[in-house]
Amino acid sequence: MTPIAARVLADDAACCDTLIDVRSPAEFAADHLPGAVNWPVLDDRERRVVGTLYQQISAHEARKVGAALVARNVAAHLERWVAGRPRDWRPLVYCWRGGQRSGSLAWFLGQIGFRTQQLAGGYKAFRGVVRDDLERLPQRLDLHVLTGRTGSGKTRLLQALACAGAQVLDLEALARHRGSVLGALPGRAQPTQKGFDTALWQALRTLDPARPVFVESESRKIGALQLPDALVARMRDHGRCVEVAMGDAQRVALLLEDYAFFVSDVEHFCRRLDALVPLCGRERVHAWQHLARAGRWADVFGALMREHYDPLYERSMQRHFVQRAHAQRLHLRDGAAGTLAAAAAQLHAASLRPR
């Protein structure tokens, strides 16, 4: 059994054929190394049982019970997953800290004759690499930041830029959230913070620092998830702003499309608006809720834009984005696919010209 450092693995994923996470299913679901498969040597219930024994009885009793559970689970994994593996198969095994759980499976695989590696320090060491890189990687990027009021088509333009061949960093897609109090996506829970960090780490590593990267302006949080300080600073202090504008009627039309799912659950929409009471006052929020319950969706979105989102946006941009005064201006006629494709092609071409 050969130990391998987390940094080595992060820089050379080809050093193994299969990356095996032996932690419990709940630990794996919260976050795991990219491309890993889950072969838990203790499931969630078993892990709780062993942990309770360790805390309340003794480490010796916990190890006796845990060893029997681990042996049975390892045997099941060997029977299910290993029978068809060739002699030159190279597994790499990890657990939380590179200790007994991963060591147990790695030992059995090594005894069979496979060239087995164990991740030194386990997931905890990998997590350290992710945290370090999230502070380091943004500093090398040439960011072009799409700014603009709510409903001006920034997210759609970012997607059109990707289709045009530009490099994009879609933070809202990674966070599974649109970034406002109404931004939760139906049927799609946000990842854990650790899961988001890992997905963002993967995305940042694929970007070429020699080419521009388009990103949408965001606050420090997208829903419940925190952006790395280094990325926020890079966007705000060094990002070149592209101010996207669209007429108010067209913005309302776009918002009606993007948030059409609220029509089928008006009370959910009204509950989401309750979060704005501390900022906007109960009377104003009740007026918006009344419009929604009356089915006047264009009116409620128009009022939200004028009375809340637009003033909030202006205050935030003036406070945080130092390059906005020199922003390139881009007016979109509407949010149609053809309009966005033409604007994306223009932006992409302009970003590649020598400065």
N, C-alpha and C positions, 0 to 999 in steps of 0.2 A: 504494500500500500504506500503510495507516494503522496505527500502533502503538496498542495499547490496554493499559492497566494491569491487573494481576491483580486488584486491589481493585475496579476498575470492573466487570470481568467477573463477579466473585463476587457483586456486589450487583445486577447486571442481566444475567442470562443471556439476555435477549431481544435483546441487542445484536448477535447474529449468528443466522443460520439453521442453520449446521452448524459444529460445533467439531471441528477436525481435528488429531489428534495424529500427527506424522510420525516419532516415535521408533520404535525397533525393537519388535517384538512382545513381547520379554521386558520391556523397560522399560514398555510399555503394560500388560502383565499385572500388574506389581508395583503400579502405581497410575496413575491418570490423572484428568483433570478430569471431573467428572460429566457424562454425556451425550456424551462425546467418541467419535469413531470413529477407527480406526487406519488411516492411509495411510502406512506406513513408507517413507521414502525410502532407507533402508538396512535390510536385514533383519539378524538377529542375527549371522549368519556374516559378512556384508559389513562390518558395523560393527567386528567383531573384526579383519578383514583391514586395514581403513583405519587403525584404531588401532595395530596392530602396525607398519605402515609409518611412521606418524607418530613412533612411539617409536624404532624401530630404524634407519630410513633418513633421512627428512626430512619436514618439513611439505609441501614442494613435491611430492614423490612421492606422498604420501598424498592431496593435493588432486587430482592428476591422475587417479589411480585412482578416488577418491571421486566426482569430478565425472561421470565416465562412468557409474558405477553409479547415482548419483542421477538423472541424465538419463533413463536407461532406466526406472527405477522410476516417476519422475514421469510419463513418457509412458504407462506402463501404467495408472496411476491415472486420468489424464485420459481415456483411452479407455474405462475401465470405469465410472467414476463421474460424469463431468462432462457427457457428451453430452446428457443430458436436462434439465440444469439451466436454469431460466429466466434471462433477462437480469438480473433484480433479485435473484438469489441472493446472499447475503452470507456467505461463508465466513470463519472465523477460524482461523488456523493457529498451532500452537505446537510447539516441540521442548524440549530440556532447558533451554537458557538464552536462547532467542529469537534464535539465531544463524543459521548457514549452512543447516542442514537445513530449518528452517521457512521461512527466507528464499527458498530455492530454489523450493519449491512456491508460496509466496505470489507470487513474481515471475511465474511462468507464469500463475497464475490472474488476476493483475492485467493481464497482457498480453492475455488473452482478453477482458477488459472487465468482469470481476466486481469488485464492491466488496469487496476483500479486506482483512482486518485481520490483523495479527500480534501475538501476545501478547508484550508487552515483558517481558523477563526469563524467558519461557517457564515450563515446569513448576516450575522452581526458585523463581520469584517467587510462583506459586500456592501452593507448599508453605509459603512464609513467611506467607502470609495464613492458611492453615489453622492453623499453629502459634500465631499470634497470637490467632486466634479461639477456639481450644481453651482458652486461658488466660482469655479475656474472657467468653465466652458463659455458662459455668456460673455465674458470679457473679450473674447476674440471675434465676436460676431459683428458684421456690418448690418445693423437693423434698420429697416424701413418700416416705420410704425404708422399703421392706418388709424387715423383719428377721425372723429366725426360724431355727430349726435346720434342718439338712439334711433334706430330705424333707417339710418342712411345707407345701409347695404354693405357695411364693412365686412361682415362674416361671409356674405355671398361673394364679395369681391375677392376676399382671401382664397376662397375655394376656386374661383375663376383663375386666379393667379397660379394656383397649383396646376390646373389643367393647361395653362399656357406654358408650363415648364419652369416657372419660377420656384425658388426655394421658399417654403412657407413654414411657419411654426404656428400651428392651430391650437392655442392654449385651451380654448373652450371645448374643442373636440376631445382633448386629452382629459379635461376635467369633467366632461359630460354635463355641462351646465352653461347657460348663456350669460352668466355673470351679473344678473340683476336680481331683485327680490322676486321677480316672475320667472327667473331663468331656469328653474328645475325642469328637466326633460321628462315627460310622462313615461313611466315604465322603465326608467334608466337611473338607477342609483349612482351617485358619485362614487369613485373609487376611494379607498382609504388614502390618508395623506402619504403613507409610504408607497402605496401602489401608484399614486399620481407622480410622486418623485421619481420612481423607477421608469415610468412611461416617458416622463419629460427628459430624464437622463438619456434614454434610448434615442429620443428625437434629436436632442442636442448633438449627440455623437455622430449622427448621420449628416449633419450640416457641414457644408464646405465653407470655411472662413474666407476663402478668396472670392466668394460670390455673395451678392446681397441676399438678405433673409427678410421676408415680409412677415409682419406680426401685427395683430390687432392690439390697440391700446387697452390695457386692463388695469384695474386697481390691484392692490396687494393680495386680495382674495377673490377667488372665483367660486361662488357658493361657499362651501365650508372649507375649501382648500386654499392653503397659503402658497403663494409663488416665492421662489428663492429671492432673497434680497439682492443678489448680484444681477439677476435677470431684470428685476424691477428697476434697479439703478441704471443698467445698460439701456433700457428702453427710454427712461425719462431723461437721462443726462446726455446720452450720446446718439439716441435713435433719431434718424431723419424723418420728420413727420410728413405724412401725406394726408391733408385734410379733405375728407370725403363729404360732399354735401348733396342733398336731394331735397326737392320741394316738400312742403309739409303734407300735402295731400298724398303724394307718392310714398312718403314715409309711413303714414297711417295705413295705406294699402298694403305695404310690405309687412307691417306689424300684424295686421289682420291675418295675413297668410301664415306668418311664423308662429302665432299664438292661437290659431284656430281651435286647438284642442280645448281651450278654456270654455268655448261655447257650450260644450256638452257637460260641463261641470262648473256652473257659475259660482256655487258656494265655495268651491276650492279656490277660485280666483279671488273671491272676496276675502277669504281667510288669508291668502297671501298678501293682500293689500293691508290687512291689519298691522303688518310689520312696519308700515310707513307712518303709523299714528304718531310715534315720538318725533318724527322729522316734519311731518306735514300737518299734524293736528287732526283730531277726531272728526271735526265737522267736514273738513275737505275730503278725508278718506270716505266718510259716509256718503258724500255726494257722488264720488266715483263708484262706490258699491251700488248706489241707487241706479246709476246709468247702466251698469252691467246687468242688474236684475231686470231692468226694463228692456234688455236686448239691444241697447244703443251702443254697440261695440266701437263703432268709428268715433263716437263722441267721447267715450271713456278713454280710448287710446290717445286721442287728440288732446284731451285735458291732461292726461298723465305726462305727455310730452311737454306741453307748454308750462305746466305748473310745477312739475317735479324734475323730470329727467333732463330737460334742456338747461335749466339753471344749475342743477347739480353738476352737469357735464362742464359747463363753463367755469365754475369755481374750481373743479378738480384740475382742468387743463391749465388754467392760469397758475395754479399752485405747483404743479408737478412737471409739466413738459416744457423744459427750457427752450427747446428747439422749435416750438410751435410757431413762434413769430416768423420763422423762415420757411414755413411749411409750403410744400407744393399743393396747389389747389386743384381739386378734381370734382367736377359737378357731374352727377349721374342723372340722366333724364328720368330713369325709373329703375326698377329692380329686375327687368326682363333679362333673360339669359344672353340675348344678343348685345344688349347695352353693357352688361358686365364683361362679356368676352372681349369686346372692343376696348374697354377701359383697361382691362388686365393686360392685353397685348401692348397697349401704349405704355403702361407703367413698367412692365417687364423690360421692354426695349430701352426705355429711358434709364432704367437702373443699371444697365450694362454699358452705357456710354462712359468713356473716360471723363473724369471730373477735373 
